[in-house]
Amino acid sequence: MQEELIALITGRIATASEVLGRMQDQAHLLAEAAGKLAELLEGGGKLLFCGNGGSAADAVHLAAELTGRFKLERPALAAIALPANLSAVTAIGNDYGFERVFARQVEGLGNPGDAILGLSTSGDSPNVVEALRAAGNRAMFRVALTGKDGGLLAAEADLCIRAPSTETPRVQEAHILAGHILCELIERLLFRPGS
């Protein structure tokens, strides 16, 4: 039994390492997204995050990295995790349907010069798709973090960063890597230019 468990563990680590290594193919998109997000934040814009389940937790995590700090001591950045407002999520879900829980918040909070980052392992989460659609109607910059094929979000996003896997845990691991890279690049661009 112990050998079976060890084989399972080493297999999962090997697969995760392979997926994370293939995220290098998305480096140009990560750099482009970070540059645009830094530009918008520097201009007074804010960054909204949304996702469901584990992706909701990642949305909250990444927003906190920007309003708090990631690696540098620096001023707070304007970032809001839409799933964190439980009263809004439950009220909007009750009154308008779950597909509108993020879009309705985007309509209230989003403006031209802002950005949204939607996380969905499948790329097909209806409420995240609707949020990016609402953001597009408000002339916001839209970034999607998805799985391998991009799903419906790919068509709604200005930039779609695709984790090279269809397995949910591996996609989520790649998303947190991508999110941390974006946070580091944004800090570097805004507070250590030229480094």
C-alpha positions as CSV (number, residue, x, y, z in Angstrom):
1,M,0.0,0.0,0.0
2,Q,2.8,2.4,0.9
3,E,4.5,1.8,-2.4
4,E,1.2,2.4,-4.3
5,L,0.8,5.8,-2.5
6,I,4.4,6.8,-3.2
7,A,3.9,5.9,-6.9
8,L,0.7,8.0,-7.0
9,I,2.4,11.0,-5.3
10,T,5.5,10.9,-7.6
11,G,3.2,10.6,-10.6
12,R,1.1,13.6,-9.6
13,I,4.3,15.7,-9.0
14,A,5.7,14.6,-12.4
15,T,2.5,15.6,-14.1
16,A,2.3,18.9,-12.3
17,S,5.9,19.7,-13.1
18,E,5.2,19.0,-16.8
19,V,2.2,21.3,-16.9
20,L,3.9,24.1,-15.0
21,G,7.0,23.8,-17.3
22,R,4.7,24.1,-20.4
23,M,3.4,27.4,-19.0
24,Q,6.6,28.9,-20.5
25,D,4.6,28.9,-23.8
26,Q,2.3,31.5,-22.2
27,A,5.2,33.8,-21.2
28,H,4.5,36.4,-23.9
29,L,0.9,36.6,-22.9
30,L,1.8,36.9,-19.2
31,A,4.2,39.8,-20.0
32,E,1.6,41.5,-22.2
33,A,-1.1,41.2,-19.6
34,A,1.2,42.4,-16.8
35,G,2.2,45.4,-18.9
36,K,-1.4,46.4,-19.6
37,L,-2.6,45.8,-16.0
38,A,0.3,47.8,-14.6
39,E,-0.5,50.7,-17.0
40,L,-4.2,50.7,-16.0
41,L,-3.4,50.5,-12.3
42,E,-0.9,53.4,-12.6
43,G,-3.6,55.4,-14.4
44,G,-6.0,55.0,-11.4
45,G,-7.8,52.0,-12.7
46,K,-8.8,49.0,-10.6
47,L,-8.5,45.2,-11.2
48,L,-11.6,43.0,-10.5
49,F,-11.1,39.3,-10.1
50,C,-13.8,36.5,-10.4
51,G,-14.0,32.7,-10.4
52,N,-15.9,29.9,-8.8
53,G,-14.9,27.3,-6.2
54,G,-11.1,27.0,-6.1
55,S,-10.9,29.7,-8.7
56,A,-12.9,32.0,-6.3
57,A,-10.3,31.3,-3.6
58,D,-7.6,32.1,-6.1
59,A,-9.4,35.4,-7.1
60,V,-9.4,36.4,-3.4
61,H,-5.8,35.4,-2.9
62,L,-4.6,37.4,-6.0
63,A,-6.5,40.5,-5.1
64,A,-5.0,40.3,-1.6
65,E,-1.5,40.1,-3.1
66,L,-2.1,43.5,-4.8
67,T,-4.0,45.3,-2.1
68,G,-1.5,44.0,0.5
69,R,1.8,43.3,-1.1
70,F,3.4,40.5,-3.0
71,K,7.2,40.9,-2.7
72,L,7.8,44.6,-2.5
73,E,7.0,47.2,0.2
74,R,4.9,49.6,-1.9
75,P,1.6,51.5,-1.9
76,A,-1.6,49.4,-2.1
77,L,-3.0,48.6,-5.5
78,A,-6.8,48.7,-6.3
79,A,-7.9,45.1,-6.6
80,I,-11.3,43.6,-5.7
81,A,-12.3,40.0,-5.5
82,L,-15.9,39.8,-6.6
83,P,-16.6,36.4,-5.0
84,A,-15.6,37.7,-1.6
85,N,-18.7,39.9,-1.2
86,L,-21.0,37.1,0.0
87,S,-24.0,39.4,0.5
88,A,-23.8,40.6,-3.1
89,V,-23.2,37.1,-4.5
90,T,-26.2,35.7,-2.6
91,A,-28.5,38.6,-3.2
92,I,-27.7,38.9,-6.9
93,G,-27.9,35.1,-7.3
94,N,-31.3,35.1,-5.6
95,D,-32.7,38.1,-7.5
96,Y,-31.1,37.7,-11.0
97,G,-29.7,34.1,-11.1
98,F,-26.2,32.7,-10.4
99,E,-25.1,33.6,-14.0
100,R,-25.3,37.3,-13.1
101,V,-23.5,37.3,-9.7
102,F,-20.3,38.8,-11.1
103,A,-21.7,40.7,-14.1
104,R,-24.0,42.7,-11.9
105,Q,-21.0,43.7,-9.7
106,V,-19.0,44.6,-12.8
107,E,-21.8,46.9,-13.9
108,G,-21.7,48.7,-10.6
109,L,-18.0,48.8,-10.0
110,G,-16.3,48.7,-13.4
111,N,-15.4,51.7,-15.6
112,P,-13.3,52.3,-18.7
113,G,-9.7,52.1,-17.6
114,D,-10.3,49.2,-15.2
115,A,-9.6,45.5,-15.9
116,I,-11.1,42.2,-15.0
117,L,-9.3,38.8,-14.6
118,G,-11.6,35.8,-14.8
119,L,-10.5,32.4,-13.7
120,S,-12.2,29.2,-15.0
121,T,-10.5,25.8,-15.3
122,S,-12.9,24.9,-18.1
123,G,-13.2,28.4,-19.6
124,D,-17.0,27.8,-19.7
125,S,-18.2,29.1,-16.3
126,P,-21.4,31.0,-17.3
127,N,-21.0,33.6,-14.6
128,V,-17.4,34.3,-15.5
129,V,-18.3,34.5,-19.2
130,E,-21.1,37.0,-18.3
131,A,-18.7,39.0,-16.2
132,L,-16.2,39.4,-19.0
133,R,-19.0,40.2,-21.4
134,A,-20.2,43.0,-19.0
135,A,-16.6,44.2,-18.7
136,G,-16.3,44.4,-22.5
137,N,-19.5,46.5,-22.6
138,R,-17.8,48.9,-20.1
139,A,-14.6,49.2,-22.2
140,M,-12.6,47.3,-19.6
141,F,-9.5,45.3,-20.3
142,R,-10.3,41.6,-20.0
143,V,-7.9,38.7,-19.1
144,A,-8.9,35.1,-18.8
145,L,-7.1,32.3,-17.1
146,T,-8.4,29.0,-18.4
147,G,-7.6,25.4,-19.2
148,K,-6.2,24.0,-22.4
149,D,-8.8,25.0,-25.0
150,G,-9.9,28.3,-23.5
151,G,-13.6,27.5,-23.7
152,L,-16.1,30.3,-24.1
153,L,-13.9,32.8,-22.2
154,A,-11.3,32.8,-24.9
155,A,-13.8,34.7,-27.2
156,E,-14.7,37.2,-24.4
157,A,-11.1,38.0,-23.3
158,D,-8.6,40.5,-24.7
159,L,-6.0,38.0,-23.6
160,C,-6.5,34.4,-22.7
161,I,-3.8,32.6,-20.8
162,R,-4.3,28.8,-21.1
163,A,-2.9,26.3,-18.7
164,P,-1.9,23.3,-20.8
165,S,-4.1,20.7,-19.2
166,T,-7.7,19.6,-19.0
167,E,-7.3,18.2,-15.5
168,T,-8.8,20.6,-12.9
169,P,-6.1,20.4,-10.2
170,R,-3.3,20.8,-12.7
171,V,-5.0,23.8,-14.3
172,Q,-5.5,25.4,-10.8
173,E,-1.9,24.9,-10.0
174,A,-0.9,26.6,-13.2
175,H,-3.3,29.5,-12.5
176,I,-1.8,30.3,-9.2
177,L,1.7,30.2,-10.8
178,A,0.4,32.6,-13.5
179,G,-1.3,34.8,-10.9
180,H,1.9,35.1,-8.8
181,I,3.9,35.9,-11.9
182,L,1.4,38.7,-12.8
183,C,1.6,40.1,-9.3
184,E,5.4,40.1,-9.4
185,L,5.6,41.7,-12.8
186,I,3.1,44.4,-11.9
187,E,5.1,45.3,-8.8
188,R,8.3,45.3,-10.8
189,L,6.8,47.5,-13.6
190,L,5.3,50.0,-11.2
191,F,7.8,50.2,-8.4
192,R,11.1,49.0,-9.8
193,P,11.0,50.1,-13.4
194,G,14.0,49.0,-15.4
195,S,15.0,46.2,-13.0
